[in-house]
Amino acid sequence: MSLSMSQASVPVFVRGLSNLKHVLQKGQAHAKAKNVPDEVMLQTRLIADMLPLVKQVQIATDAAKGCVARLAGVEPIAVPDVEVTFDELQARIDKVIDYVKSFQASQIDGSEDRAIVLKMRSGELNFTGQDYLFGFALPNMFFHISTTYAILREAGAELGKNDYLGNR
C-alpha cells in the first residue's frame, strides 16, 4: 500500500503540533511554579545566537500551515507573530491545527511533483512537493519543536521523551 501526500503531511503536522502544545503546557506550569513571567520564559534561548522560545513555536506552526497550503496550491493564511504569553501561543497552535485539518485529501494528494517556490531572505528555494514535504517542511517543524523542548527542559521543566513523542 502506498502512502499519499495527505497521509504523510496532515496527521504528522497535527500530531507534532499537538505534542508541542503539551510540551508548552508543561513549560507554562513550570514557569508558574517558579514565578517566572511568561514574557521572560518566552524569550529564553539555548544560546545567545539562537532564536527564543516564542520564535521556535511560531516557526514550527508556520512550517505546518505553509506546507499544507502550498501542497494544496493555495496561499497560506497569515498568522502574525504577536504572541507574548503561553496562552497566546496555545491559541496559535490551535488555530494552525484547525487550519491544517481543514484541508481535504483531494487538495493535497497528487502534489508530489507540484513546483514549490519559497522566497527566503537568501533567495529562492525550489522544490517538488515531495521534496518540500520530506526534505524541508517536516524537518523544519521537528527542529523547532525539538528546540522548544530543549529550551524548556534546560529551564528546568519536567519533560521527558514521552512528552515530545506524545505517548501520554
N, C-alpha and C positions, 0 to 999 in steps of 0.2 A: 504494500500500500504506500502510495506517495504522500508526502506532506505538502499541503497547499501553503501559499504565501500568507493567507489569512490565519491559518492554524499556527504558522511559525512566528506570527507577529502579535496579533491581538491578545491571545491568552498569556503570552510571555510578558508583554508590556503590562498587562493588568496585574499579573502575579508580582512582578518586580516592583511596581508602584505600590501595591498593597503591602508588600513586605517593607518597603521604605516607610510607609505610613506607620506601621507597627514599630519600627526602629525609632522613628521620631517620637512616638508616644512614650516610649521608654526613656528617651533622652529628655523629653519635657518633664516627666515625673522626676528624673534625677535632678534637673535644674531647679525644679520647685523645691525638692527636699533640701537642696544645698543653698537655697535663696539666691540663685543666680538668675538675674533678669533675662527674659527671652532675648532681648536686644544684644546682650553680652554673649550668650551662648550661640546665637545665630551668626555672630561674627568670628567665632572660634575657627582657627586654622590648624592644620598639622604642622605647617612650616610657613614662614613669612611670605614666600613667593607662590603659595597655593591659594586658590580661592576659598573664601569662608564657607561655612556650613550652608548658609542660606543660598548661595550661588550653586552649590553642589545639587541641592534639591531642585532648584529652578532649571538647571541644565538637564538633569535626569528626566524631568517632566517634559521639557522641550524636545528631547530626543524621541520620546514616545509619541507625542502628539504630532510632531513633524513627520515622523516616519510613516505612520498610518495614513496621514493625509496625502503625502507625496506618492505613496504606493497606490492610493486611490485616484491620483491625478487631480487633486484639489489643493488649494492653498490652505495651509494650517491656520487654525484660529489663533488670534493674538491673545496672549496671556501676559500682561505687563509684569515685570519683575518689581513688585512693590511690597512684598511681604516683610514684616518686621517682628512677627510673633509666630510661635509654633502653631497656634490655631489658624493663622492665615496660610501657613504652609500646608497644613492638613486640608484646608478648603481648596487650595490649588491642586493638590494631588487628587482630591475627589472630583474636581472639575475635569481634570485631564483623563482620569479613569472613565468617567461618563462619556467624554468625547471619544476616546479610543473604542469603547464598547458600542458607540453609535454607528460605526461602520459595518456595513453588510459584507459578508464574504465575497459576494459578487463584485463589489467595488475594488477589492484588493487582489483576488485570485487572478492569475494571468499577468501579474505585474513584474514577473521575473526579468523581462528584458526592457521594461519601461526606462526611458532615459531620465535620470535624476541628476539635477544640477544644483549644487549648493554654492551659494555666493558667500565666501568667507572673507575675512579681512586680508588674508594672504593670497586670495584669488579664488577662482572657481575650482570646485571638485566635481568630477563627472563620474557617475556610477550607472550600472544597470540596477534595476530594482532589487534583484537578489544580492548583488554585491553590496548595495547600500544597507540592506537589512542586516546581513550577516557580518559584513566587514566594517561597518561604521555605526549604525544606529543602535543595535543591541549592545555591542561592546562599549559604546559611549554611555548608554544608560547604566549599564552594570558598573562601569568605572566610577560614575558619580554616586551611585547607591553605595558602593563599597567604601568610597571616600567619606561619605556621610557617616556610615557605620564606624569607620576608623576614628573620625573626629570625636564622635560621641563616646566611643569606647575609651579613647585617650583622655577624655574629660572626666572619666570615672563612671559613666553609665553602665549599669549591669546588663551587658549584652553578650550573647553567645552566638555561635554559628547557626543554631536553630532559629534565632531571631532574624538573621539575614536570609536564611533559606525558606523561612515561613513554615517550619514544622511545628506548629503550635496547636 
